[in-house]
Amino acid sequence: MKKLSKEEVTARLAAFPQWKVDGERLFREFTFSSFARAFGFMTSVAIVCETMDHHPEWLNVYTTLKVWLSSHEVAGISERDFELAERIDSLPVG
């Protein structure tokens, strides 16, 4: 696994319009209609994360979920973070 350069991250972000860079991490915020829906989505993400053995930093307050992705092994963003972002984006939000 290698840390992606700023240029590589910028190029990859073109395919992820809802994600942005926050320091050395990818970031996305989700808003749900209820706490139960937010928690259900988090559960779905957790299952994906376990299969990848790659886990986000996240913060949930009521109907808002904030997600940060980074690869601690490389102290920054790797291709693995974009793979997880893609899998998160494929989950139904609702």
C-alpha positions as CSV (number, residue, x, y, z in Angstrom):
1,M,0.0,0.0,0.0
2,K,1.3,3.5,-0.8
3,K,0.2,6.9,0.1
4,L,-1.3,8.8,-2.8
5,S,0.2,12.1,-3.8
6,K,-2.0,15.3,-3.6
7,E,-2.2,15.2,-7.4
8,E,-3.3,11.5,-7.4
9,V,-5.9,12.2,-4.7
10,T,-7.3,15.2,-6.6
11,A,-7.5,13.2,-9.8
12,R,-9.4,10.3,-8.0
13,L,-11.8,12.8,-6.3
14,A,-13.3,13.6,-9.7
15,A,-15.1,10.3,-9.5
16,F,-16.3,11.0,-5.9
17,P,-18.1,14.4,-6.0
18,Q,-19.6,14.0,-2.5
19,W,-16.2,13.4,-0.9
20,K,-13.5,16.0,-0.2
21,V,-10.1,16.2,1.4
22,D,-9.8,17.1,5.1
23,G,-6.1,17.2,6.0
24,E,-4.7,13.8,5.2
25,R,-8.2,12.1,5.1
26,L,-11.2,11.8,2.8
27,F,-14.3,13.3,4.3
28,R,-18.1,13.0,3.6
29,E,-21.1,14.1,5.6
30,F,-24.4,12.3,5.5
31,T,-27.8,13.4,6.7
32,F,-30.7,11.0,7.5
33,S,-34.4,11.4,8.3
34,S,-34.0,9.8,11.7
35,F,-31.4,8.5,14.2
36,A,-32.5,4.9,13.4
37,R,-31.8,5.4,9.7
38,A,-28.4,6.9,10.5
39,F,-27.6,4.0,12.8
40,G,-28.8,1.4,10.3
41,F,-26.5,2.9,7.6
42,M,-23.6,2.9,10.1
43,T,-24.3,-0.8,10.6
44,S,-24.2,-1.5,6.9
45,V,-20.9,0.4,6.6
46,A,-19.5,-1.5,9.6
47,I,-20.2,-4.8,7.8
48,V,-18.3,-3.6,4.7
49,C,-15.4,-2.3,6.9
50,E,-15.1,-5.7,8.6
51,T,-14.9,-7.5,5.2
52,M,-12.1,-5.1,4.1
53,D,-10.4,-4.9,7.5
54,H,-10.3,-1.1,7.0
55,H,-12.2,1.1,9.4
56,P,-13.3,4.8,9.3
57,E,-13.2,7.5,11.8
58,W,-16.7,8.7,12.2
59,L,-19.0,10.8,14.3
60,N,-22.7,10.4,14.6
61,V,-24.9,13.1,16.2
62,Y,-28.6,12.3,15.9
63,T,-29.3,12.4,12.1
64,T,-25.9,13.5,11.0
65,L,-23.0,11.1,10.2
66,K,-19.5,12.4,9.5
67,V,-17.0,9.9,8.0
68,W,-13.2,10.3,7.6
69,L,-11.1,7.8,5.7
70,S,-7.4,7.4,5.9
71,S,-4.8,4.6,5.9
72,H,-2.8,4.7,9.1
73,E,-0.1,2.5,7.6
74,V,0.9,5.2,5.2
75,A,-0.2,8.2,7.3
76,G,-2.5,9.5,4.6
77,I,-4.9,8.6,1.8
78,S,-4.4,5.4,-0.2
79,E,-6.2,3.6,-2.9
80,R,-7.8,1.5,-0.2
81,D,-9.6,4.6,1.1
82,F,-11.1,5.3,-2.3
83,E,-12.2,1.6,-2.5
84,L,-14.0,2.0,0.9
85,A,-15.5,5.3,-0.2
86,E,-16.9,3.6,-3.3
87,R,-18.4,0.8,-1.3
88,I,-19.9,3.3,1.2
89,D,-21.4,5.3,-1.8
90,S,-23.0,2.1,-3.1
91,L,-25.0,1.6,0.0
92,P,-28.6,2.9,0.1
93,V,-28.9,6.1,2.1
94,G,-32.4,6.5,3.6
